Amino acid sequence: MSDSLPASIKDFLDAPSPQEWVQEACKRLPELLLDHANCELKAASTALGFIYRYPQRSALTQQMSRLAREELRHFEQVRKIMQEMAVQFERVSASRYAGTLRDAVRDQEPYRLLDMLITGAFIEARSCERFAALAPRLPPALARYYRGLLASEARHFEQYLRFARSECDIGQDELEERVAEIRDIECALIREPDPQFRFHSGPPA
């Protein structure tokens, strides 16, 4: 993994992005940016979803409100880059990555909340790792923007993980066990060939 990644993310993720995916992404920048914009919009929606589902959790809802606004700013920024590159925005379907992680979320509380927070931490950590992997290979303006996102994605990762520890009334051992289980799923999604090209996809099939 890139040396620009925080140590906490290197430790959290089990595998770096395959070089085949990085090379493919650099060849398909319009598709990369389109899915990136969709990811930012979905991230804002996810943060709002926590507010609607858990309004009684004051610390969580306050943080998710701030996070939703930041994700929407990122969405606006990516849309601006797309406009400059004449890339038309459109909605895209959920990726295999997002769909499979969502399917791993359990239904019963507090495990549903726990799994949603852990999944959020993995998505933010992987996004950070991919920005770091891509930045040295991109055109200068886009590379600067992706490097600029590293700190915010790392902060979002830490926030999700912190709430997984504080909001779910479980012990550290149980938390680490569930993180390890979801890590196995996430790692397989990153390593296994993927029929779709997306920001979080595996190497091209």
LINQUI-V574416 format. One record per residue. N is the residue number from 1. PSI is psi as a letter, one per 40 degrees, with the letter a starting at -180 (NA if undefined). NEAR is the number of other C-alpha atoms within 12 Angstrom. Layout:
n:psi:near
N:PSI:NEAR
N:PSI:NEAR
//
This chain:
n:psi:near
1:i:27
2:i:23
3:e:14
4:e:25
5:i:30
6:i:25
7:d:17
8:d:21
9:d:35
10:d:25
11:d:19
12:d:34
13:i:35
14:e:27
15:i:28
16:i:36
17:h:39
18:i:28
19:d:22
20:d:24
21:d:32
22:d:34
23:d:24
24:d:26
25:d:35
26:d:27
27:e:18
28:f:20
29:d:29
30:d:29
31:d:27
32:d:35
33:d:41
34:d:33
35:d:36
36:d:40
37:d:35
38:d:33
39:d:35
40:d:34
41:d:32
42:d:28
43:d:35
44:d:30
45:d:23
46:d:30
47:d:34
48:d:27
49:d:22
50:d:32
51:d:25
52:d:18
53:d:18
54:f:22
55:d:18
56:e:13
57:g:19
58:d:16
59:d:20
60:d:32
61:d:25
62:d:22
63:d:26
64:d:33
65:d:25
66:d:22
67:d:35
68:d:27
69:d:22
70:d:26
71:d:32
72:d:26
73:d:21
74:d:30
75:d:29
76:d:23
77:d:24
78:d:34
79:d:28
80:d:21
81:d:28
82:d:26
83:d:17
84:d:16
85:e:19
86:f:15
87:h:21
88:h:19
89:i:26
90:i:18
91:i:17
92:i:21
93:i:17
94:i:23
95:i:27
96:d:26
97:d:37
98:d:34
99:d:19
100:d:23
101:d:32
102:d:27
103:d:18
104:e:25
105:h:27
106:i:20
107:d:14
108:h:12
109:i:17
110:e:21
111:d:24
112:d:24
113:d:33
114:d:37
115:d:38
116:d:37
117:d:41
118:d:42
119:d:44
120:d:42
121:d:37
122:d:47
123:d:44
124:d:38
125:d:44
126:d:42
127:d:41
128:d:42
129:d:43
130:d:46
131:d:41
132:d:35
133:d:32
134:d:39
135:d:29
136:e:23
137:e:24
138:i:24
139:i:16
140:d:13
141:d:17
142:d:28
143:d:23
144:d:19
145:d:25
146:d:33
147:d:29
148:d:20
149:e:35
150:d:31
151:d:24
152:d:26
153:d:36
154:d:35
155:d:26
156:d:37
157:d:34
158:d:29
159:d:30
160:d:37
161:d:36
162:d:23
163:d:33
164:d:34
165:d:29
166:d:21
167:e:30
168:e:28
169:f:17
170:i:20
171:i:15
172:d:16
173:d:12
174:d:18
175:d:27
176:d:20
177:d:17
178:d:29
179:d:33
180:d:22
181:d:22
182:d:35
183:d:30
184:d:24
185:d:29
186:d:39
187:d:30
188:d:27
189:d:35
190:d:41
191:d:25
192:i:25
193:i:23
194:h:23
195:e:16
196:i:26
197:h:36
198:i:38
199:d:45
200:f:47
201:i:40
202:a:36
203:i:28
204:h:26
205:NA:14
//
